[in-house]
Amino acid sequence: MVNLRKLLEKINMEYGFEGDIRFDEPMARHTTFKVGGPADVWVRPAGNRFPEYAALLLKTAWEADIPVFILGGGANLVVSDRGIRGIVLDTGSWSGLQFDEQTVLVYGGTEVDAASEVCAQHERQGLAFLAGMPGSIGGAVWMNARCYNRSISDVLLETWILNETFQEEWIPFNAVDFDYKISPFQNRRVLILGARFKTAFQSRESLYEEMRGYRQDRESKGHYRLPSAGSAFKNNHAFGKPTGKLIDELGLRGLSIGGAKVADWHGNIIVNTGTATAQDIYLLTEELKKRVKQALGYELECEILFVGDWSGEEKRS
């Protein structure tokens, strides 16, 4: 592999880099599950030139056959205990909102909870259902995040991306491209720079009341008690019941492998009790899938994304 240090020195000299770069950075510091080995290099650019730097970094790295992983808020991710080879591009500093009379543009690195809060401050409804959710707007658009019977696609107008030729492009929303936790960007090698959402006026007081209800509901369901990714599996209406209910009825709450455990309070939440490894979490999801398949004939689909270097024996159940 090309020497990463020299490659980054070349890019950063050309760009005039500002931000943070760390080699062998533990990814456990950057995910809600608090697991994951080191990234070869972790880069968080700062400042308004993020798209320009990202384009240069992606183009240079991919031409040199160096993988680049785009990191948002670190939710829904389990990074391998071996870590991530190549470069992790952290979008966390690329954040902010811009309002016009009817819409809001949210930069991709903005935390979704922060986006809902700022919209409420400006008396704009549309993103309130995201209150209390972890992760970034870029990640939420990429996975078409859904909660409280609403999806990102319900309010999305257009998506601002860095496309496969490293050019900025606006993609108008097309309903046929989206489905339950599916977006067209999952099949493309692009970076989501931001998204524009439709909004309408709603009083600050009523928005805060609505958002308080969502946050309290998440807290009551134990989303914040221990490190987790929220729901471990997607819900499938064809099963007739939410996935958590199916797991509960099979008596699988509390099932554990190593430091990973099915939450005592919710069947569709896997938690890190403090000593979990990425492999523990993976093996527990596989065990749940196997038991549900054997008992009910249903194929559970993981909502968690397992990323990084899973070579060798690590991911075998």
N, C-alpha and C positions, 0 to 999 in steps of 0.2 A: 504494500500500500504506500502511496505517496506520503512523505513525511508531513503530518498534519500541522506541526508547529511552523514549518517553513511555509506551507501553503497559506496558513492564516496570517503569517507575517507579511506575505506578499499582498494578500487581499486587503489587509488593514492599512498597509502603507499606501496603497492606491486609493483607499477610501477615506483615510483619516478617521479611524475608528474611535468611537466613544461608547463605553458600556463596560461589560464585565465578561471576562473569558477565564475559564477554569479547566484545567486538565485533570482527568481521572475524578470527575465530580460525581459523588454518590447521588444517584437518582432518587433514593429514598427521601432526599430533602425536597423533592419537587413533585411528589405525587401524594394524593390524599390517602393512599394505602400505607404510605411510609415504608415501602419496600423497594428494592431495586439496587443493582450493582452500579459500578461507575460508568459514566459516559467517557469515551476517549477524550472528547472536548465538549464543553457546554458554553454556548455563546448567547449573551443577552445584549443586543445592541440597544443603545439609548438614542433619544432624539427623533426629530421629525423626518430624518432621512432613512428611516427603517426600510421602506420599500426598495429604495435604491441599494442599500447594503444587502438586503435579503436577495435581490436579483443577482448581484455580483457573487455573493457567497454560493447560492444554489448553482449558478452557471459554472463557476470555477470548480466546485466540488464534484458535480455530476460529470463534467468533462474529464475529470481525473478518476472517475469511477469510485468516488467516496460517497457513501450513503449519508443523507441528511434526514434527521427526524425532526418534525415540526412539533414543538411542545406548547400547549396552551396552559390551562390551569392544572393539569395533572390529574384530573378526575377521570374515572372509568379506565384507568391504566394500571396494569401490572407490568413493571419492567423486570426483565429477567435478573436473577441473582448474578449473572455474568455481566450484566450491564448492557450498554448500547455501543456498538462499533460505529466509528465515524463521528459525525457532528450532530449535536443537539442544538437546534435553533429555538431559543426561548423567546416567545412573543410577548412576554409579560409587561414589558415597558411600552408596548405599542397600544396605548389605551386612550380613551376619550370619547366624547359624544358631541355631535353637532346637530342642532335642531333647525328645522324650518317650520313653516306654518302647519304642515300636515304630517311630516315624517321626522325620523331621527336616524342619523348615521352613527353606528357604533363601531369603533375600531376593534379589530379581531382579538387583541390581547386583553381587552376589558373584561373584568370579572362579571359574570352574568348577574350576580346579586347586586354589585355596584351599579350596573346599568339600570336595573329595575329601580334602585334607590334614586338615582339622578333623574330618571324619567318622572318619578313621583314628585320630586322637588320642583320640577317644571310643570307639574299638573298634566302629565301626558300618560294616558293609559295605553296598554299594548304589551308591555313586558312585565307587568306586575306578577304574572303567574310564575316567573322565574325567581322570585324572591326566596332566598335561602338555598338556592341550588349552587353547588360548587362548579368550578370550571370557567372557561372563557367563552366569549361570544363566537370566536372562530370555531372552537370545538363544538359548541352547541349547534351552529349551522351545519358543520360537517356531518354530525350524527343526527340532525333534525331532532334535537332534544324535545322530549315530551313530558309533561306533568300536569296533573289536575285537568285532564281531558283537553289539553291544548298543546299544540306543537309549534315550534319555531316557524314552520312553513305556513301557519295560519296568519302570521303577521308580516312575513318576509315580502319585500318588494323587489330587491335586487341585491346581488352579492358582488363585492369588489374583490377580485382575485389577482394574483400574480400567476399568469398562465404558463403553459408548457414551454413557451418561447421566452419566458421571463419578462413579459410585457404586462402592464396593468390593464385589466379588462373588467367591465361591468356586465354581469350576467343577469338578465331579467328573470324574475321568478316565473316558472312554468310548473303548474301543479302536477302534471304527469311525471315530472322528474323526481317527485318526492313521495315517500310513503312512510309507514310507521318506522321511525328511527332510521330512515334511509334518505340520503341526498345524492345528487349526481356527482358530488365532489369526492365521494368515496371511491370512485372508479377513475379519478384523474390525478395526475401528479402536479398539483397546484397548491399554492399557499393562499389561504383566505385572509385578506387584509382587512375586511370589514363587511358590514351588511347594513342596508337601509330598511327600516321597518315603518309600517303605517302606524300612526298614532291618532288619538283624538283627545279632546279636553276631558278631564275628570278632576274633581276637586282633590287637593292634596290630602285632606282628612280622610276621604273615602278610600283613596288609594293606600294610604298607610294602614287603614283598618283591614283592607283586603290582604295586603302583604303580611301583616302581623299574623293573620290566620294561617297563611301558608307556612310561615316560619315556625309557628307553634305546632302545626301538624307534623312538620318534619322532625321537630324536636321530640314530640310525643312518640313518634315512631322509632326513635333512637338513631337517627341519621348521624348525630354528632357525638355519640357516646364513646365510640372507639374508631380508629382509622378504618375507613372502608371506601367503597366506590358507590355507595347507595345501592340501588338494585343490581343484583348480580346477573339476573336473567331477564330477558324480554318477556312481556306478557303476550300470550297468544289467545285471542278470543275463541279460537276453535277448541281450546281446552275446556271452555265453560267456566273457568275460575281463574283468578290471578295466580301467577306462579307461586307467590308466597303462600297462598292458601293450600295449594297442592302439596308443597313441601311440608307445611304444618301438619296436614292431615296424614302424612306418612310418618309422622313422629320424628322428623329429622332436625327440628330445632336443637341446637346445642351440639350437633355432630361436629367433630373437630379432627383435623390432621395437623400435627405439629402446633404451631401457634395460630393457625387459621381456624375459624370457628363460624358455624351458622349461628347468627345472633339468637340469643335466648328469647328475644322479644319480637323477632320478625323472620319468617322463613326465607325471604328473598334478599337478605342482607348477610354478606360474609364480612367478618371483621378480623382485624389484626389485633390479637389479644396482647401484643407487646413483643412477641418473639417470632412472629410469622416470617417465613421466607416467601419469595415469589413462587417457588415450587410448591410450598404448602397450599397456597391459594389456588394454584392451578389444579393440583391433585384433588382438592376439595370440590371444585366445580365439576371435575370429571366424575367424582364419586356421586354427586347429586344427580348429574345427568344420567348416570348408569342406573341408579335406584329408581328414579322416576320412569325411565324407559321400561325397566323390568316390571314395575308395579302397575303402570298405567298405559304404557305404550306410547307415551308422548316424548318427542325429541325437544329438549330444552335448548334454547339458543342463548349463548352468553352475551350479555351486554358489556361485560368487561373485555377490554382489548389487551391481549398479551403481546407485548412488544419487546424488542431488543434481541439479544443473542441467546436463543433457545437451542443451540446446537448440542450435539452429544446426547447424553442420557437424561438430561434435566427434565424434559417435558413428557417423559413417558410415565404412564400411570401404572 
